[in-house]
Amino acid sequence: MNGSEESQGGKGTKGALIALSSIPLIMTLGNSMLLPILPQISKELGVNAFEVSMIITVYGLIAILMIPIAGYLSDRFGRKKVILPSLILAALGGAGCVAAAWFFTGVSAYWIILAGRFVQGIGAAGAFPIVIPFVGDLFKDEKEVSKGLGIIETSNTFGKVVSPILGAYLGMLLWYAPFIAIPVLCLISCILVIFLVKKPKEEAEKISLKEFLGGIKNVLHEKGRWLYAIFAIGGICMFATFGVLFYLSEILESRYNLHGAYKGFVLAIPLALLCLASYGSGKIIGKNKPLMKWLGFGGMALLTAATLITGFSENIYYMVGFLSLSGIGIGVVLPCMDALITEGIEKENRGTITSLYSSMRFIGVALGPPVVSLLMNRGHWTLFFTMAGVGAVGGLLSFFAVTPSKDDAEGEGRTERNSFKAKKGSPLRQRVR
């Protein structure tokens, strides 16, 4: 076994899945709870919209750099041994933000909060991204893997649904209260992982860094076409999600005078539909890779169309309605991409490859708010036309680059399947697990 925990059967597996589902929920709350109070933070600290958006961006930027390292460590030493210290580090980063808000004011507090978010991002890099390959390790049957990943994405998106409401309520009590919640939530998740996720029965096989990097290079060389496409699609989905949330958070307060819980509930509408779509997508895809491809393409097409249509009107009901449709599209896409990439990679490389995928998702998280803050100055139509164009790129990648082989379409077993074709007429062979 190469750095992966043994599959846990029965109740043990369900308990482990519950514990692992808490991680994306808490990591999402720790980031997305800040979105509805960014205007409030801006006023309290005396910084502009672009500067306050960096509170989200710095978290994502350091995570992008650290995720591949965390993936390598999880492949070599075990998922749990990486997740637990990472949760503790995320808690410490959140505590640093609280200390900055408590003891400092203005620009001084702002820079210390950025430092705390930097540390929190390092912790996040070793937590949520490791969950995806961990679920692949827990189950032997691909259908169960798909369901498990659907639950993980549902937990992730449920965190996004709850976060604007919870963040808005906490912000009404104290502007930095969402920062206080982060260490508490991380501690809860840490306890769940300690008691519900079993330790591996076998030690990780020790391989040199050179051998490991050689294996990753070979995987990317053989399967690069569809892997790079999935990486890009994941980043596009997160870019659209966080860009839209940042935009709505700004205009609901500045243009429509919605504050606190009212704004939180409006932000939660597209996210709730995204959550439901993720759950439904994870339930129905099973191990049908052609279905994953076409649902992914359909979801990207819906995202593109909905954002394009949103550009034609600034009416609040119109915007929330069509942005909710874009949320459904994203919710359909994500479990499909998770399952394709997890089931298409061997366990010994799964942590690192999926971490590269997670890095691309964090790039989307990091770019969404600042890019949208700049595009907002150029007008409503320009903003949503650009967002639609980015979504169209994702749709084209899904259509042309992600190509399951005929064996997958016919439902062949694990030992006979070739996960994807990198080129037309030359399906890639995959080793039996």
TIKOL-890400 format. One record per residue: residue in three letters; x, y, z of N, C-alpha, C, CB in turn. Coordinates in steps of 0.001 Angstrom, whole numbers, plus 500000, padded with zeros to 6 digits. Glycine has a CB too. Layout:
residues N
alaXYZXYZXYZXYZ/...
//
This chain:
residues 433
met500844498807500000500000500000500000500873501235500000499049500010501214/asn500586502212499146501424503387499014500747504601499622501757503642497554/gly500923504727500951500450505928501600498965506053501699500962507078500911/ser498203505018501510496757505115501607496255504204502702496095504768500275/glu495231504683503393494646503896504446493850502746503867493773504757505332/glu493820501635504593493065500482504112491589500789504105493344499250504969/ser490912500129503207489468500300503137488846499840504438488872499527501945/gln487877500578504922487204500243506160485787499846505807487233501427507176/gly485360498729506270484054498243505884482958498659506831484080496775505780/gly481720498533506373480536498695507195480442500029507891480488497629508197/lys480133499952509207479931501151509992481198501999510057479474500786511387/gly482361501311510056483615502045510093483756502967508900484782501088510145/thr483344502490507730483428503301506529482457504471506593483151502452505296/lys481241504229507078480256505303507202480727506364508181478905504744507646/gly481303505914509302481820506859510285482961507682509714482282506125511532/ala483847507010508969484968507716508342484464508736507329485921506720507660/leu483417508360506579482872509272505578482236510502506244481835508543504702/ile481582510289507382481014511415508137482129512359508590480206510903509365/ala483194511771509146484318512587509624484955513353508473485372511705510320/leu485164512667507345485796513323506205484887514395505612486160512293505134/ser483574514164505655482633515159505128482651516441505951481219514585505097/ser483038516333507219483101517531508065484203518477507611483324517139509526/ile485239517943506958486395518774506586486051519787505499487545517892506113/pro485481519364504347485110520384503360484046521343503877484616519721502096/leu483146520842504724482130521713505317482789522829506113481177520905506218/ile483734522449506976484378523420507865485342524324507104485121522699508988/met486091523752506155486995524586505358486209525608504532487860523707504432/thr485046525197504034484212526112503258483636527209504142483082525349502563/leu483155526820505320482647527821506253483735528821506629482093527146507512/gly484946528306506847486047529168507249486419530199506195487242528337507572/asn486065529946504946486369530891503869485129531665503439486962530155502670/ser484058530955503160482869531583502577482069532410503580481979530526501982/met482233532136504879481546532962505877481984534417505808481798532417507273/leu483172534642505256483693536005505194483084536811504054485196535976505045/leu482560536129503023482057536840501847480964537865502169481526535846500852/pro479939537514502959478895538513503211479340539675504092477719537851503844/ile480456539514504815480895540603505698482107541351505147481223540052507075/leu482517541056503906483656541773503328483424543287503280483938541252501924/pro482226543751502862482007545208502913482139545769504331480625545548502359/gln481674544993505318481768545412506713483230545469507165480967544455507616/ile484003544458506783485431544448507117486127545636506464486092543122506666/ser485750545932505224486330547062504498486140548368505261485707547175503108/lys484937548567505776484647549792506534485399549814507860483140549919506788/glu485438548673508553486082548611509869487587548866509781485825547251510514/leu488214548331508732489672548420508610490127549572507719490218547124508067/gly489180550217507027489527551343506181490286550951504925490331552315506957/val489875549848504288490519549396503048489474549339501936491198547997503241/asn489946549360500675489004549375499553488560547961499175489636550065498341/ala487677547877498154487081546590497780488132545598497288486021546794496701/phe489098546080496496490132545170496002490994544647497150491013545876494958/glu491360545527498067492195545118499204491479544110500090492599546336500032/val490198544336500328489472543404501182489267542062500482488122543998501589/ser489204542076499138489078540806498411490316539930498598488846541070496916/met491448540548498924492681539796499124492614538905500362493856540747499237/ile491682539166501260491490538285502413491047536901501947490450538883503392/ile490291536854500867489919535582500245491068535061499383488636535743499395/thr491682535969498644492682535565497646493950535005498266493036536738496772/val494457535621499343495717535151499933495568533728500480496173536105501058/tyr494377533414500970494060532066501446494200531052500302492624532022502038/gly493664531429499139493722530534498000495107530437497385492749530976496965/leu495836531558497350497145531566496694498146530653497387497693532975496648/ile498228530722498722499188529854499420498737528405499345499349530286500896/ala497421528179499356496915526808499235497327526206497887495371526781499388/ile497290527024496837497680526547495507499095525982495534497582527684494472/leu499995526682496206501392526261496257501609525054497163502256527405496727/met500840524972498235501073523934499246500332522636498970500675524445500595/ile499264522679498202498452521477497966499252520335497337497274521821497070/pro500054520579496287500826519453495729501781518823496738501616519918494523/ile502364519645497610503251519108498656502455518229499608503946520256499439/ala501274518709500011500421517918500896499995516618500232499189518722501308/gly499708516676498928499327515468498203500441514444498184498929515811496791/tyr501656514896497940502807513990497963502988513362499346504085514741497553/leu502902514189500396503065513665501758501978512661502108503054514806502769/ser500756512902501617499661511968501916499849510647501184498309512586501536/asp500415510687499976500699509450499249501809508647499925501088509763497805/arg502762509338500487503913508652501066503696508239502519505125509533500973/phe503073509110503331502978508851504762501571508524505244503485510027505509/gly500555508767504432499187508464504839498325509709504900499182507775506182/arg497057509550504542496132510689504484495911511303505873494783510249503886/lys495668510463506852495321510954508181496468511720508814494915509803509077/lys497696511280508561498866511931509141499086513329508573500099511084508907/val498493513615507447498570514952506868497363515794507283498659514867505336/ile496194515181507334494959515920507612494957516518509017493752515006507441/leu495332515746510028495241516227511409496116517458511679495632515115512358/pro497406517439511352498207518655511561497692519846510750499660518387511197/ser497136519557509585496620520638508739495417521314509379496241520100507360/leu494537520535509984493390521119510686493841521994511848492457520018511194/ile494871521544512553495404522328513674495996523639513169496473521521514447/leu496712523571512048497307524771511473496230525760511011498220524398510299/ala495156525245510416494051526110510004493416526804511209492992525297509245/ala493306526066512325492766526646513549493665527765514072492595525565514617/leu494978527558514025495918528573514490495846529834513625497344528013514488/gly495695529635512316495555530787511430494310531596511748495516530335509985/gly493205530898512006491978531592512389492130532333513703490833530611512488/ala492838531722514669493082532373515958493922533637515782493782531403516923/gly494876533585514837495685534771514554494847535925514031496769534435513552/cys493850535627513206492950536666512692492140537289513829492001536081511623/val491700536455514756490943536949515910491817537875516743490424535775516776/ala493063537471516990493983538295517781494223539646517097495328537554517991/ala494344539632515767494563540881515027493385541832515202494787540592513534/ala492174541301515090490977542128515227490789542629516660489747541341514788/trp491237541831517626491038542164519046492029543224519526491174540904519908/phe493295543098519102494354543945519663494790545089518748495546543100519986/phe494388545061517467494854546086516537493665546703515801495866545490515529/thr493934547801515123492888548481514357493444548907512999492341549712515135/gly492542549241512095492919549810510817493811548927509973493589551088511036/val494763549566509293495630548869508355496519547847509064496490549871507593/ser496919548135510299497740547178511060496989545859511250498132547771512439/ala495729545969511642494908544759511805494738544038510475493528545113512393/tyr494571544801509400494390544216508073495572543330507684494201545318507033/trp496795543819507864497971543042507467498165541807508332499212543906507532/ile497827541903509597497948540726510470496872539699510117497833541135511967/ile495689540163509762494633539254509315495074538532508042493309540026509072/leu495711539266507125496223538623505919497237537536506269496861539662504990/ala498091537808507271499070536798507701498365535574508279500040537392508746/gly497314535813509070496546534705509629495870533883508551495511535223510599/arg495354534565507539494727533853506422495760533069505622493989534836505506/phe496977533577505562498080532869504911498312531524505602499376533727504936/val498392531554506943498591530323507712497387529401507569498839530645509196/gln496196529980507599494981529175507446494945528487506088493734530049507623/gly495431529170505053495480528581503718496429527397503647495893529622502705/ile497556527468504383498474526335504439497767525128505054499746526696505251/gly497014525374506129496266524291506758495199523722505845495633524772508034/ala494495524606505133493448524145504213494022523268503107492716525339503599/ala495268523552502694495906522782501628496075521315501990497252523377501297/gly496261521034503267496446519655503698495196519013504263497521519594504710/ala494060519676504116492810519141504678491847518730503567492140520184505599/phe491086519664503017490070519314502028490627518591500802489358520554501589/pro491750519035500197492231518324498996492580516862499239493440519023498447/ile492953516509500466493315515123500784492077514251500941494155515070502063/val490926514888501181489684514140501378489284513395500102488552515087501815/ile489469514016498942489030513397497682489728512064497430489292514344496510/pro491081511987497487491702510667497308491407509707498453493196510819497162/phe491182510247499654490867509403500807489580508625500565490742510253502083/val488578509282499987487321508602499684487563507487498663486267509610499151/gly488432507742497694488782506699496732489444505504497395489695507258495668/asp490167505745498493490811504654499228489818503834500055491890505213500137/leu488740504485500503487809503838501425486985502744500762486887504865502024/phe486666502929499488485743502014498818486436501264497685484533502779498278/lys486031500027497494486545499227496383485672499367495143486641497761496786/asp484371499522495350483433499614494236483348501053493735482038499105494656/glu483466501242492416483474502579491840482153503316492069483769502499490357/lys481057502567492092479771503207492335479732503820493725478630502202492166/glu480305503112494710480369503637496076481303504835496147480832502547497054/val482401504796495369483310505940495319482564507172494805484537505629494419/ser481785507009493748481036508132493176480038508696494180480306507695491901/lys479333507795494892478380508264495903479095509015497019477590507084496486/gly480245508448497449481014509092498508481490510472498098482197508234498891/leu481973510596496868482438511887496380481273512865496227483169511719495045/gly480105512333495870478918513184495806478571513749497168477734512405495252/ile478719512917498211478467513375499581479493514436499990478508512183500567/ile480757514227499605481803515195499928481512516542499267483180514668499483/glu481157516514497984480828517760497287479556518394497858480657517498495779/thr478602517559498274477388518089498891477721518786500199476366516968499129/ser478611518167500990479054518793502233479752520114501951479988517855503005/asn480586520115500920481293521325500524480313522431500134482246521026499363/thr479346522079499288478388523086498839477379523448499921477659522594497608/phe477068522493500816476198522833501945476862523888502817475866521577502780/gly478190523768502971478925524798503702478768526153503043480400524435503800/lys478755526169501713478562527423500982477141527961501169478854527219499489/val476172527051501309474788527479501530474642528133502902473824526281501404/val475190527472503912475047527949505289475910529180505550475414526840506272/ser477073529243504895478063530266505245477579531709505099479269530081504402/pro476871532097504022476449533500503962475448533862505038475857533802502616/ile474583532915505392473599533176506451474304533250507799472501532078506472/leu475140532228508073475854532198509351476817533373509468476617530877509507/gly477553533655508367478491534773508394477797536093508625479270534831507110/ala476626536282507992475880537532508169475374537681509600474702537590507192/tyr474853536591510185474374536645511568475515536939512536473692535328511948/leu476634536231512348477780536457513229478311537875513065478893535435512941/gly478311538369511823478779539728511580477919540776512265478819539999510104/met476626540481512454475752541404513173476122541480514646474295540982513024/leu476629540372515185477041540351516590478376541058516790477135538912517094/leu479335540731515901480687541255516006481353541074514645481500540539517148/trp481954542101514102482421542019512721483460540922512496482996543341512307/tyr484209540560513532485205539499513361484766538168513975486519539929513975/ala483483538053514317482979536799514892483188535593513978481508536936515207/pro483043535722512626483330534559511767484752534021511937483109534930510314/phe485708534900512226487068534439512475487136533593513753488025535638512578/ile486337533945514744486319533198516010485806531786515792485448533919517055/ala484846531634514869484245530320514632485233529326514020483037530461513723/ile486229529822513294487127528940512553487889527965513451488108529766511766/pro488592528426514524489299527465515383488372526437516030490050528207516463/val487174526880516405486220525974517048485802524860516081484975526757517537/leu485473525240514863485038524264513862486163523298513501484541524980512604/cys487383523817513382488524522951513069488761521926514171489787523790512858/leu488593522337515414488760521420516538487725520300516494488657522179517862/ile486474520638516142485411519633516031485770518601514959484052520306515697/ser486197519086513799486563518185512711487747517312513091486885518977511452/cys488713517871513780489897517131514216489497515966515120490881518066514951/ile488590516208516041488128515166516958487409514058516186487193515766518034/leu486576514440515236485856513438514433486832512546513657484885514134513452/val487849513155513064488828512370512300489607511432513221489803513302511547/ile489993511912514388490763511091515334489997509828515723491104511903516595/phe488700509979516000487939508858516551487197508015515505486954509379517542/leu486891508585514352486077507853513381486870507306512191484988508746512875/val488038507850511947488862507361510834489984506512511407489437508544509980/lys490005505230511034491003504309511573492383504585510999490602502868511289/lys493386504235511789494765504338511320495036503229510319495765504267512502/pro495964503446509410496289502395508439496924501203509122497223502932507354/lys496581500010508635497154498797509203498529498506508625496232497617508963/glu498837499135507493500132498933506868500827500275506715499986498230505500/glu502131500276506881502903501489506702503037501807505218504285501353507355/ala503215503072504929503415503475503542504720502906503007503408505004503417/glu504686502510501763505892502020501110506814503203500855505556501273499783/lys508076503090501316509007504195501193509632504195499804510093504112502276/ile509388505222499061510006505359497746510721506701497704508945505243496596/ser511733506780496877512492508019496792511668509094496098513817507793496049/leu512021510349496371511327511458495738511498511400494218511844512798496285/lys512675510966493779512939510862492342512016509841491689514402510481492092/glu511847508683492345510946507652491816509509508150491796511046506363492650/phe509149508840492869507783509353492981507490510361491872507562510002494359/leu508413511319491690508216512330490660508199511708489264509310513392490748/gly509008510644489092509005509930487818507659509308487536510074508862487807/gly507033508726488578505710508132488413504666509171488049505298507413489679/ile504714510343488707503770511417488401503970511918486972503932512579489401/lys505237512051486586505535512500485225504953511542484191507048512632485025/asn505071510237484467504527509243483549503011509323483454504939507854483983/val502362509506484617500901509626484619500462510823483791500368509752486057/leu501127511974484006500755513182483276501057513055481790501481514388483851/his502126512325481464502464512131480056501414511258479360503861511494479922/glu501002510191480023500053509256479422498631509788479398500083507952480161/lys498239510483480461496828510842480631496613512347480690496279510207481889/gly497635513094480245497607514537480409496411515226479798498817515108479838/arg495983514778478629494924515490477923493665515614478778494597514782476613/trp493156514497479264491913514578480037492163515091481454491235513205480093/leu493342514831482027493642515357483356493703516881483346494963514784483868/tyr494414517459482385494516518918482313493156519552482069495492519332481210/ala492324518867481286490974519389481036490168519436482327490244518525479987/ile490245518357483117489504518322484385490060519350485360489562516915485011/phe491382519508485387491984520549486230491372521913485900493526520588486037/ala491320522225484598490814523528484167489336523694484494491036523710482672/ile488549522649484290487107522722484570486859522980486049486402521422484135/gly487606522290486925487463522525488360487779523965488724488365521585489140/gly488844524526488139489194525917488405488135526885487919490510526248487764/ile487579526622486742486537527483486183485293527489487068486172527026484766/cys484912526318487560483723526231488434483907527057489702483434524764488808/met485093526970490313485339527727491537485462529225491256486605527220492225/phe486054529571490114486145530978489714484752531575489589486913531122488380/ala483861530855488912482495531343488731481758531434490058481731530436487774/thr481915530414490905481210530402492190481608531578493061481481529103492930/phe482903531758493285483350532804494203483267534187493564484777532529494659/gly483391534244492242483203535522491579481772536017491712483579535412490120/val480821535129491491479406535487491609479053535862493046478519534326491136/leu479564535099494010479272535408495410479819536773495805479852534331496322/phe481029537077495368481615538381495673480784539495495044483072538451495174/tyr480385539302493810479587540310493108478257540552493825479334539875491651/leu477552539468494120476266539614494800476420540258496168475590538263494942/ser477456539861496916477674540440498238477860541951498155478889539798498905/glu478584542408497126478833543838496964477577544592496557479923544066495936/ile476878544108495512475759544895494983474517544813495860475417544432493585/leu474323543695496565473157543590497436473210544649498536473070542184498053/glu474405544964498968474561545958500032474609547378499473475829545673500838/ser475419547579498428475624548944497934474461549454497088476897549008497125/arg473847548566496283472813549006495344471404548739495846473004548327494017/tyr471208547625496547469855547241496960469636547364498465469572545824496527/asn470644547836499168470541548129500601470085546927501430469583549274500816/leu470567545741501030470289544532501801471482544248502706469996543316500862/his471224544068503984472305543857504945472005542631505809472501545112505833/gly473046542186506508472884541145507516472245539872506988472068541668508642/ala471262539380507757470648538092507454469914538108506119469692537700508559/tyr469305539253505759468583539318504488469538539054503318467895540698504325/lys470689539690503385471671539469502331472158538020502349472857540436502490/gly472365537469503536472810536087503658471842535103503030473010535740505101/phe470547535325503232469551534417502658469515534514501130468163534725503234/val469682535711500586469707535857499134470923535147498553469714537344498737/leu472083535316499177473293534635498721473158533118498790474484535081499547/ala472357532653499748472212531209499937471353530542498860471615530934501295/ile470555531315498127469641530710497139470394529960496045468760531788496505/pro471307530599495305472024529836494265472894528731494852472892530772493432/leu473395528952496062474243527945496695473438526725497133474967528545497893/ala472207526937497574471358525811497962471061524923496762470050526313498586/leu470798525544495623470542524768494419471808524060493941469992525670493314/leu472965524715494102474240524072493786474433522822494641475410525053494000/cys474091522932495926474217521810496863473323520646496448473864522261498289/leu472074520930496140471132519876495737471580519214494435469710520455495574/ala472093520018493514472557519469492237473765518556492450472915520607491257/ser474658518924493360475823518084493667475395516738494224476747518789494664/tyr474446516778495135473973515526495743473328514636494684472964515817496886/gly472460515222493859471790514439492826472757513887491801470751515276492137/ser473730514688491399474717514242490423475530513077490961475639515389490038/gly475974513183492221476748512103492826475959510807492944477233512521494186/lys474655510917493134473803509735493286473598508995491973472461510133493858/ile473505509731490875473087509083489633474243508647488732472201510007488872/ile475438509203488917476508508886487959477065507480488130477632509883488097/gly477034506933489365477557505587489588478970505452489064476660504551488932/lys479208504429488212480524504271487595480443504438486078481116502897487945/asn479397505143485653479150505361484230479928506597483758477623505529483953/lys481103506380483218481963507492482833481419508311481659483323506970482487/pro480803507693480647480174508524479614479113509463480196479543507636478543/leu478336508977481174477339509833481808478018510992482546476466509012482782/met479158510703483213479909511764483887480327512844482900481144511186484589/lys480824512391481743481266513347480707480110514241480254481856512593479488/trp478965513613479925477869514397479361477164515259480400476869513482478708/leu477096514779481629476565515641482691477500516826482928476371514838484002/gly478818516549482882479777517634483029479641518672481924481183517083483042/phe479491518198480701479308519116479569477999519896479710479321518336478233/gly476923519185480082475633519851480249475668520902481343474560518834480557/gly476350520582482447476466521545483542477231522793483130477145520902484731/met478316522618482359479083523770481897478275524592480893480407523312481267/ala477494523913480055476644524626479097475596525467479831475953523627478137/leu475012524900480893474023525643481679474663526841482363473367524729482724/leu475863526652482925476592527762483545476834528878482536477931527273484124/thr477287528514481350477596529505480316476350530281479897478218528823479096/ala475273529555479613474039530201479155473457531111480232473005529146478749/ala473446530629481476472836531405482560473602532697482831472768530566483834/thr474941532621482838475718533844483083475611534821481918477187533498483332/leu475544534295480699475386535173479536474058535918479600475478534364478230/ile472987535207479912471660535834479988471600536844481127470567534765480176/thr472310536573482224472332537496483370472849538868482954473204536926484506/gly473731538894481955474291540167481510473288541122480897475358539913480532/phe472082540649480551471105541500479865470247542322480817470212540653479003/ser470332542076482112469503542849483045470163542926484413468101542227483168/glu469954544064485088470467544242486445469352544144487486471177545588486566/asn468173543702487038467075543486487986467460542384488970465759543117487240/ile467258542612490252467745541696491289467096540320491191467488542284492667/tyr465801540263490907465116538976490806465614538197489581463586539185490726/tyr465791538915488498466298538336487262467697537749487488466328539399486139/met468568538542488124469945538098488353470007536880489266470768539228488950/val469326536937490389469368535819491337468804534551490700468581536165492617/gly467760534710489888467168533552489221468134532868488270465934533968488468/phe468760533644487399469661533030486423470995532606487044469915533996485279/leu471451533329488057472664532886488748472401531608489541473185533991489684/ser471164531404489934470804530134490580470898528985489577469373530209491180/leu470506529240488339470663528221487290472142527904487057470009528696485971/ser472984528936487112474419528679486961474937527849488127475203530003486861/gly474374528054489330474746527235490491474383525774490281474065527761491753/ile473231525525489676472835524150489368473847523518488414471412524113488751/gly474250524281487405475234523766486456476533523369487132475512524794485389/ile477031524234488011478279523935488730478099522718489628478732525152489571/gly476941522628490291476677521498491177476644520171490435475370521704491899/val476181520175489211476166518957488400477590518565487992475284519154487147/val478419519550487671479759519293487137480706518697488169480348520570486601/leu480756519270489367481833518952490310481924517476490708481657519770491540/pro480825516795491107480968515372491442481440514533490250479641514825491955/cys481046514929489035481488514192487843482991514308487668480770514708486586/met483533515519487820484972515710487677485733515002488794485312517201487671/asp485199515062490014485839514373491149485936512875490885485053514628492456/ala484834512297490417484801510851490199485712510441489044483367510389489924/leu485695511198487960486546510869486812488014510858487190486316511857485679/ile488434511850487957489851511950488276490258510973489374490191513367488693/thr489370510702490314489700509781491407489741508339490929488691509921492542/glu488778507951490112488704506569489658489659506278488497487288506244489246/gly490255507321487917491144507121486795492615507071487159490929508186485815/ile492926507190488457494319507244488898494570506178489955494667508643489449/glu495722505515489894496083504493490867496314505104492249497332503743490406/lys496133504291493283496207504787494652497544505428494991495939503668495604/glu498653504859494482499953505374494859500208506783494337501019504453494365/asn499478507205493311499620508556492767498373509401492963499954508487491301/arg497347508817493533496043509482493599496090510778494401495016508547494205/gly496782510756495545496822511948496387497449513127495671497581511663497661/thr498550512881494977499253513973494302498466514490493102500638513513493855/ile497937513584492280497191514020491091495933514784491490496817512810490213/thr495198514268492477493997514988492896494351516301493595493152514112493824/ser495544516367494187495965517629494805496240518692493744497220517412495672/leu496755518267492589496933519216491489495573519739491022497691518552490310/tyr494602518841490994493222519236490663492692520235491692492295517991490601/ser492941519948492974492496520862494027493206522207493936492733520242495400/ser494478522186493531495202523447493347494513524319492305496657523179492933/met494063523697491219493367524455490184492047525011490711493118523575488954/arg491386524251491554490154524759492155490449525961493035489455523663492970/phe491546525903493785491911527027494639492350528232493821493016526622495597/ile492917527992492634493235529114491752491946529849491388493972528625490470/gly490897529076491106489602529692490828489080530481492014488595528635490437/val489216529913493213488790530608494443489552531922494601489015529706495692/ala490876531855494364491719533031494558491455534117493524493171532634494512/leu491205533726492273491035534699491199489636535314491157491334534048489880/gly488622534553491587487242535019491457486986536409492008486340534069492134/pro487182536652493323486869537978493889487657539140493288487112537951495358/pro489015539062493173489720540232492632489410540503491163491205540049492798/val489271539445490350488954539658488934487576540304488783489005538320488158/val486612539810489562485260540383489489485248541820489997484267539530490301/ser486031542108491044486085543483491566486609544448490504486977543550492825/leu487539543987489672488061544827488585487064544928487432489398544269488072/leu486412543813487095485447543819485992484193544621486323485061542397485632/met483843544693487596482665545465487990482781546924487574482457545374489493/asn484001547445487542484216548835487136483984549044485646485620549271487497/arg483968547956484873483797548053483422482350547825482984484701547052482730/gly481488547528483940480079547405483595479522546005483754479872547851482203/his478209545955483957477484544710484205477625543734483032476004545005484464/trp477438544236481805477485543364480630478884542789480439477052544132479372/thr479907543608480585481291543143480421481618542037481404482273544302480601/leu481180542224482648481444541231483690480852539876483313480873541701485036/phe479573539847482988478915538559482762479233537968481391477418538714482910/phe479565538802480420480026538279479147481361537552479341480164539418478107/thr482236538135480162483522537493480463483318536179481197484407538424481299/met482429536179482183482153534961482953481590533867482034481158535260484111/ala480710534266481106480145533292480170481220532731479256479030533930479338/gly482155533581478837483242533115477988484114532092478679484080534273477544/val484388532325479954485179531369480734484428530043480863485503531943482137/gly483107530131481115482295528915481196482283528149479887480878529259481596/ala482255528873478761482260528221477443483554527448477215482070529260476328/val484673527983477706485951527262477601485854525932478340487121528117478172/gly485257525960479533485077524725480296484198523725479573484486525030481648/gly483132524214478933482256523325478171482964522672477001481059524085477672/leu483770523440476294484520522889475162485541521851475613485223524010474401/leu486198522113476734487153521144477270486450519845477642487880521723478493/ser485275519972478266484523518785478652484094517981477423483298519181479481/phe483714518674476370483214518001475165484329517317474379482500519001474270/phe485450518012474202486490517512473304487619516749474003487073518655472551/ala487957517110475249489153516536475882488853515396476841489894517606476619/val487670515384477430487323514315478368486552513259477592486481514857479587/thr487237512143477247486645511141476356486756509744476946487317511181474984/pro485714509245477629485745507863478121485850506886476957484488507555478964/ser486505505757477205486669504758476153485410503918475996487865503857476455/lys485379503114474949484215502264474696484014501251475812484364501542473361/asp485107500774476407484983499812477507484185500411478648486368499370478006/asp484429501686478951483692502343480023482234502495479659484295503701480336/ala481957502787478402480572502958477967479793501666478085480522503461476535/glu480478500538477933479807499246478010479773498707479432480490498249477100/gly480320499472480389480253499056481782481182497920482117478872498668482122/glu482350497838481488483285496768481775483779496865483218484466496811480797/gly484211495732483754484688495666485133485992496387485315484840494242485566/arg486406496454486569487600497156486938488847496635486242487776497084488398/thr488931495319486034490153494750485489490268494911483990490236493310485838/glu489164495262483316489188495341481870489089496762481334488083494527481314/arg488855497731482243488558499048481718489811499852481398487711499799482693/asn489685500666480375490674501685480053489970503004480327491206501577478544/ser490408503751481323489613504862481798489317505913480747490292505494482931/phe490326506251479931490100507320478983490957507117477745490391508674479621/lys490583507839476713491436507906475538492144509249475546490618507707474226/ala493453509206475509494195510460475400494135510968473972495661510277475847/lys494107510021473024494002510390471624492926509525470985495366510228470889/lys492407509990469930491399509224469215492017507924468716490810510044468039/gly491370506803469106491827505514468634492936504901469450492270505636467255/ser493370505560470562494428504941471357494119505026472834495769505597471068/pro493211504159473349492833504179474754494013503838475637491691503215475015/leu494053504540476787495151504314477710494882503104478577495382505538478576/arg495889502341478833495731501197479715496000501597481142496653500061479303/gln495222501005481993495365501305483415495585500015484185494123502054483952/arg496503500044485129496800498837485886495648498426486779498039499036486714/val495554497120487038494533496616487935494893497009489351494379495087487807/arg493924497524490087494215497899491461494186496662492343493212498954491969/
//
